[in-house]
Amino acid sequence: IVIGIMEGAEFVARCLRDQKIEIVFGIVGIPVTPIAFALQQLGVKFHGFRNEQSAAYAIGAAGYLTQHPQCCLTVAGPGMLHTISGLLNAQTNNWPMLLLSAVSESDETGKGSFQESKQMEAAAPYVKYSARVEHLNRFGYHLTTAMRLAKYGKPGPVYIEIPADVLKQKMENPTFFPLIDAPPKIFPDPSSIESAIQMISAAKRPMLVVGVSVAYELAEDGLNRLLDQWKIPFLSSGMSKGIISDASPYSVASARSLALLECDVLVTLGQDLNWLYSFGETPKFPSDYKWVQIESDIDKLHHNRHADVVVHASLDKCIDALEKAQCGELKIQEWWNKLQSKKEQNEKSLHIQCQNREIPMSYHGVFDRIRDHIPKDAFIVSEGANTLDIGRIILPTISARSRLDSGGDLHLTFDVTI
């Protein structure tokens, strides 16, 4: 698309909109205020925050919920530096996000100009791509490169900075880059599917552990069908809760310790053996269990333990292939009986704790009271060790992508402020 002369801020806004950025969080100020105005005129939602840190955390969550990078807009210096923890948060969680910040004028670099700081160097450890726009006509190139890298491979944050003088430039007959397509799907090696099916079918005490990547890749429908076919006990943690409803009869959340300690085949689906699962090590796990790792992130293969079978592909394609293999219902009734007995025992104990109305109130008593008042379509954001640990048991999650906890795949406190 080619049109007449365009102001710098309008050009930047048009480029953002053309890349399907629909949500922008941040704090306006010189020189980025005109970008925010131009975005609003184009129908892009801009939400002002009180602090850039909260804006960066929230825009990472928006990228996770939309499976597409959204934009955090800041001024230079402290405005940009406040977002660093949000970049780390997005990097840790593999969430796509774009940080777009102003920087001091090009001919003032190194002179001690207003709000001058080493922004590129500060962002570098936490982003997949960083660039300074040398001229306005280079913004489209940097933006499309950043958007591609934010979405492709392992999703993550990217950073672009624009000097104040570049934003003052005008574009004559500007050219706009086409929309970056969704990442291509990767199909699993049929031999790896066959090996996984053989190991799972032969298991006497299998366990499925579901990770948040299933939610990001929108693979929950296929997973629920596969679960109905296999009838395998499963666990989910943190933000992966709700991919399969907590009300599912296959959930063994209330017998978690026993399920992990006595499994003979562990099947992980988009879940790393990180601190949430004690790195897959004893004494939380048996010493001789087999591991079937189903993972779309190549960097996580064999992480912390050598996997006996690896299936590497897009998770929805892995699930489709496993479902088509027609493994059928697993013959594990004895295992189910043991897990069910432990579930009933622990749930009885939990019920007694929830009925405690002593003052000061316990976490169990508080959550028991508020549970029935939480709408079914609510987003739950929990923070604090006891709130997380106890809340995950008592507060039900029935739909995917409706839990945004800290302490899940996040390794930081998660502050969503909208």
N, C-alpha and C positions, 0 to 999 in steps of 0.2 A: 504494500500500500504506500503510495507516494502522495504527499500533500504539500502545502506551502510552508512559509516560515513559521517556526514553532519555538516558543520559549523553552528554556532548559527544563524547568520544573514540569511543564506539561509533557515534554518528550519523555522524561523519566517515568511519569505517571502512566503514560500510554504504554510504554514498554512493560511495566509491571502488570498492567491490566491484560495485555496481550498474552502474557505468560500464565494467565488464569490465577493470578494472585487476587484473592477476594477479601482477605482480611489483613489489616495493617494495625499493629499495636505500637505505641511509643509515646514520646513526649516531643512536642514541636518546639521550635525555636529557630533563630537565625542560624543557618540559611535554609533549613528544610521545611519551614512552615508552608511555602508555596507548593511543595510536593504534596503535602497532606490536603491542601485545598483542591489541588488538581485531581487527586485521587477521588475525593468526595464528589466532585463534579462529574467524574466518569462512572459513578455508581459503586466505587470500591469503598467498603466500610473501613473507616479509621476510628479507632478508639483510643482516646488519650488516657494515660496512666499517671499515677503519682510518682512512680519510680521506674527507671528503665530495667532494673533487675526483674521486677514483677512482669513487665511487658515481655522480656526475653523468655522467662519461664513459660508464660501463657502462650506465646506464639509457637514455641516448640510443641506444646500440647495441641494447638490448632493444627499444626502439620501432621501430627500423629492421627488426629481425628478425621482429617480430610485426605490423608495419604498424599499430600501435595505441599510443597514448601509455601508457607505464608511469611509475611514480612514484618520485621521489627525495625522501626525508623527512629533514629536518634540524632542528636547534635554531636559535635565533636567533643574530644577530651573526656571529662567525667561522664557525659551522657553515654558515650560508647563503652567506656570502661566499666560502667555499672552492669553491662550485659554479660560480662565474661562468665559468671556462674551459670547463666542461662545457656550459653554456648556449650559449656562443659556438660550441663544437664542433657542437652539435645544430643551431644556426641555420645554420651554414655548409653542413652536409650535408643540410639539409631533413629532419631527423629529428624525429618527434613525441616530446615528453616533458613530464611535469608535474613541476615543483618545488614541493613543499609544505613550507613552513617556519613555525616559530613566530616570534613577534615579542613584544616586551615588552608589558606590560599597557597597555590603552588609556588609562587615566588617569595613566600615568607617561611618556607620550610627551614628549620634550623635557626631561625632568628629569634625564637621565643615569642611567637605570635600568640594571639588569644586562643586559649584552650588547646594549644599544640601538645600533642603526646604521640608516643610510638604505638599507634593503634594497630597497624598491621602486625607488628611484632607481638603485641599483646594477644591478638586473635589467633595467630598462627598455630599454636599447639592444639587448638580446639576445633579447627575447621578443616573441611576437605578442600576448600579453595578460598583464596583471598586475592583481591586485586584493587588497585587504585585506578580510577578512570582518568586517563591522561588528557582526553578530549571528549567532548560530549558525543561525538560520533562513534566512540568506542564503547559507550555504555551498553548498547544492545548486544555486542559481542560478549562482554564480560557477564552480563546478566544471563544470557542463554547458556554459557559455559557453566556458570554457577548453578543454575537451575537443573541442568543435566546431571551434574555431579552430586547435587543434593538428593536427587531421586534415584540415580542409577547405582547398582552395586549395593553397598551398605549405605542406607540413607543417613544423612547427617547435616550439620550446619555449614553454611557458607557465608562469606563476608565480602562486601563491596564498599569502598569508601569513595566519596566524591568531593574534591576540593571545592571550596566556596566559589572560586572564580570560574570553574567549569560549569557550575550550575547557572551562572549568569550568561553563559553563551546561548546563542540561538542556532537553530538548525534550519537550513533551507532545503526544502524537499527531503525531509528525513525518511529513511528507509527503516522499516520495522521487521525484526526477525520473526520467523514462524514459531508457533508454539512447539515446545519440546514435548515429544510423545511420552506416554507412560513407558516405564522400563519394560524391555522384552521379557517374556516368560522363559524360564529354564525348565526343561523336562528331565526327569530322573533317568538314570541308566537302568534299563529293565533288569539287569543282573543284580543290581543293588536292591531293587524291590523284591526280587525272588529270595535273596539272602535274608532280608528283613522278615519276610513272611515265614520262612523256614524256622528262624530263631524264635519268633513270637509264637508260632503254632506249637512249638515243642516245649514252651515254657510251662512250668507248673505254678509259678507265682509271679506273673508279669505285672508291671506297673507302668502306666502312661503318665508322663508329666508334660503339661501343656504350657507353652510360653507365650509371651505377649506378641511375638512376631506373627502368630496365627491371626490375631486381631488386626494388626497393621496390614497384613496381606489379604484380609477379608475372606479367610478360609474357614470360617466357623460353620457354615452350612454343610460343607462336605465332611468336616470333622464330626459333626453330630450324627450324620448318616453312618460314618465309619464306626463310631462308638456303638450305635445300635446293632451293627453287624457283629462286632467283636465281643461286645459286653465285657469290656476290660475295665478294671478299676483305674480311676485317674485322680490326679491332683493338679491344681492350678494355684498360683500365688500372685499376690500383688495385682498388677494391672491385667494379668491374664484371666483373672476371675471374671465370670460372665460369658466367656467364649462358649463354655458349656454351663448352663444354669447351675447355680449352687443347689437347686432342688433336684438335680438329676440323681436317679438311683445308683448311678455308677460312681458318684463322688465318694471318696473316702477321706475327705478333709479331716473328719473327726477321728480318724485312725491313722493320721499321717505318719507318726513315728514308727508304728508297727509296719505299715505298708512299705516304707523305705528300708527299714532294717532287715526285713525278711524276703524282699523281692529277689527272684533269681534272674529275671530279665527286666532291665529298665529301658523303657522307650521314651526318649525325649523328643518333643516336637516343637522346634523353635525355642528351646530353653537351654541355656548354658548351664553347666555344672559350676555355678558360681557360689558365693557365700550363702545364698538363699538355700542351697542344697548341700551345704557343708563340703563343697568342692568334690562331691561324689566319693568322699573318703570315709573310712571307718573312724569312729564307732557308729556313725549314723547310718552307714550302709554295710552290708555284708562284704567280706573280703573277696569273694569269688563270683560276684554277680556279672552278668553280661550286659553290655550297653549297645543298644541300637539308637544311633543318633540320626535324626531327621532334621536337616538344617539348611536354610537358604543362604546363610552368611558363611562364606568359605573361611573367614578368619577364625571362626569358632569351632571348626572341625578338630576333634581330638583335644579340645581344650581341657586341661587339668587331669585328663585320663585318656588313655588310648581306647577309642571306640572299637567294638568288635565288628559292627556293621555300620557303614555310613551311607546315608541317602542324601545326596546334595542336589537340590533343585528348588524352584519356587514351591512354597509349602502347599498351595492349593493343588499343584500338579502332582506333588508327592501323595497327597491324600487321595486324589482321583485314582492314581495308579494302584495304591493299596486297596482301595475299595473295589476296583475292577478285578483285582487278583482273587477275590472271593475266598478269603481265608475262612470265613464263617465264624460261628460262635466258638470262643475258646473253651476248652474243657478244663475248667478251673473251679469247680464247685466247692471243693475242699478249701481252697484259698478264699473264696468268697465267704464261706461260712465263718472262717476265722476273722476276717475283716469285719463282717457284719456284727459279730459278737463284740468286738472291740469298739465298733462305732456305737452300739447301743449302751455299752458301759460308759463311754466317755460323754455321750450326749445326756445321759442321766445325771452324771456329775455336773455337766454344764448347766442343766436346767436348775439344779439346786443352787448353784452360784448365782444364776440370773434372778432367782426369787429373793435374794438377799436384799433387804430394804434398810439395813442398818445405816446410821449416820456417823461419820461421813460415808457417802455412797461409794460403792466399788465400781470399777469399770463395767463389770458384768451387769450390775443393777442399772446403771445409766443407759447402756446400750439396749438392754431389754426394754426399757421404757420408751426409747425413741424409735426403736425398730419399726413399730407399727405405724409411725407417722411419716416415714420416708416414702415419697412417691415412687412407684415402680420404675418410672423413667428418669429418676434422679441420677446425677453424677455424684459419686462419693469420693471425697478427697480427704485422706487421713494423714496425720502427721504426729509423730511421737511413738516411741517403741511400744508402750502398752496399748495405746489407741490403735496402732496398726495390728499388733498380734491378736488382741482380743476382738477388735472390730471386724477383722476378716472372718472370724468364726461366727459372730452373732449377726452382723449386718449383711443381709443376703444381696448377692449380685446376680441378676438373671439375664442381663443382655451384654453383649460384647462392647468394649470401648466405653464403658460407663464407670470405670474405676480409675482414678488418677492418683494413686497413692505415692508417697515417698516410701523408700525402702523396698520397692518392688525391683524392677530392673534399674530404677534410679538409685544412685548411690549418694544422693544429696537430699536435703530437705526440699520439698517441692511446693512452691507458693504460686497458686493460680489466682490471679486477681483480675476479674472481668467486671 
